[in-house]
Amino acid sequence: MTRGVHRPLEDREFDFITGMARETPVLAYFTGSWPKAVGPSREMDAVVAELAREYGARLTAVRTDITRCPAATRRYGVTGAPAVVLLRSGEAVAAHDGPMTAPELRGLLEGAGV
């Protein structure tokens, strides 16, 4: 099964998507729209999309603009973009600030047992 990357527009949608994925790990990918964050966030778009396809039903990927989802951003301690937080049942089990390559992100996921 091929899955895409969910793109919630606000905190309620983020909470709904992550709540529906209680049995599946959630890769919350936080992006930014200010000039210094745009380039690295775009690069991460391709990495996250690749891993979402690769992991299929074993992972739910959620792309979140930190200005549109401030509560989720605060909840998981995200201070910049791009950043990733791996969630299991709503709890952060792994995180990384800054851009990552596909092998680095795969390593984070595998290290957390995904």
ABEGO torsion letter per residue (X at the ends): XBBBBBBBABAAAAAAAAAAAAABBBBBBBBBABAAAAAAAAAAAAAAAAAAAAAEAABBBBBBBAAABAAAAAAAGBABOBBBBBBBGGBBABBBBEBBBAAAAAAAAAAAGX
